Amino acid sequence: MLSKEKLNRINELSKRAKTIGLTKQEEMEQKSLRTEYLQTFRNSFKDQLHSVTVVDDNGNDVTPDALKESKKSQNNKPMH
């Protein structure tokens, strides 16, 4: 999860961009923060998706193969 300070800075830069504009340095900072935010969001979403198992009415695991493969590859990655 992105820190509260970084989220506040993203919002601050966004408001500033809409009103008085940003300097080149602020534009680069905004781009970097947005990239970090999106990466964090995507990783969180993948982690959430990897906890899902699809089961039919008969109790059979019908999780899509692509998700099963993604779970396997995620489990084989070393932890940070």
C-alpha positions in Angstrom: 0.0 0.0 0.0 1.2 3.5 -0.8 1.9 5.7 2.1 -0.7 8.4 3.1 1.9 11.1 2.4 2.4 9.9 -1.2 -1.3 9.7 -1.8 -1.7 13.2 -0.5 1.1 14.4 -2.7 -0.5 12.8 -5.8 -3.7 14.6 -5.0 -1.9 17.9 -4.3 -0.1 17.7 -7.6 -3.3 16.8 -9.4 -5.1 19.8 -8.0 -2.2 22.1 -8.8 -2.0 20.8 -12.4 -5.6 21.7 -12.9 -5.2 25.2 -11.5 -1.8 26.9 -11.9 0.1 24.1 -13.6 3.2 22.2 -12.7 6.9 22.7 -13.2 8.9 20.2 -15.1 10.2 18.7 -11.9 6.7 18.4 -10.5 5.5 16.8 -13.7 8.3 14.2 -13.3 7.4 13.7 -9.7 3.7 13.2 -10.5 4.5 10.7 -13.2 6.8 8.7 -10.9 4.2 8.7 -8.1 1.4 7.6 -10.5 3.6 4.8 -11.8 4.3 3.7 -8.2 0.6 3.9 -7.3 -0.5 1.8 -10.4 2.2 -0.8 -9.7 1.1 -1.1 -6.1 -2.6 -1.3 -7.1 -1.9 -4.0 -9.7 0.2 -6.1 -7.3 -2.6 -5.8 -4.7 -5.2 -6.9 -7.2 -3.1 -9.9 -8.3 -2.6 -11.0 -4.7 -6.4 -10.7 -4.2 -7.1 -12.7 -7.3 -4.6 -15.4 -6.4 -6.7 -16.1 -3.2 -9.8 -16.9 -5.4 -10.9 -20.5 -6.1 -13.9 -21.0 -8.3 -16.2 -23.8 -7.3 -19.3 -25.1 -9.2 -22.6 -26.1 -7.7 -21.3 -29.7 -7.2 -18.2 -28.5 -5.3 -15.8 -29.1 -8.1 -12.9 -26.7 -8.5 -13.4 -25.0 -11.9 -10.9 -22.3 -11.4 -9.7 -21.2 -14.9 -6.3 -22.7 -15.9 -4.8 -19.3 -16.5 -5.5 -18.4 -12.9 -4.1 -21.7 -11.6 -0.9 -21.2 -13.7 -0.6 -17.6 -12.4 -0.9 -18.9 -8.8 1.8 -21.5 -9.4 4.2 -19.0 -10.8 3.5 -16.6 -8.0 4.2 -19.3 -5.4 7.5 -20.1 -7.0 8.7 -16.5 -6.8 11.1 -15.7 -4.0 9.8 -13.4 -1.2 11.2 -9.9 -0.9 
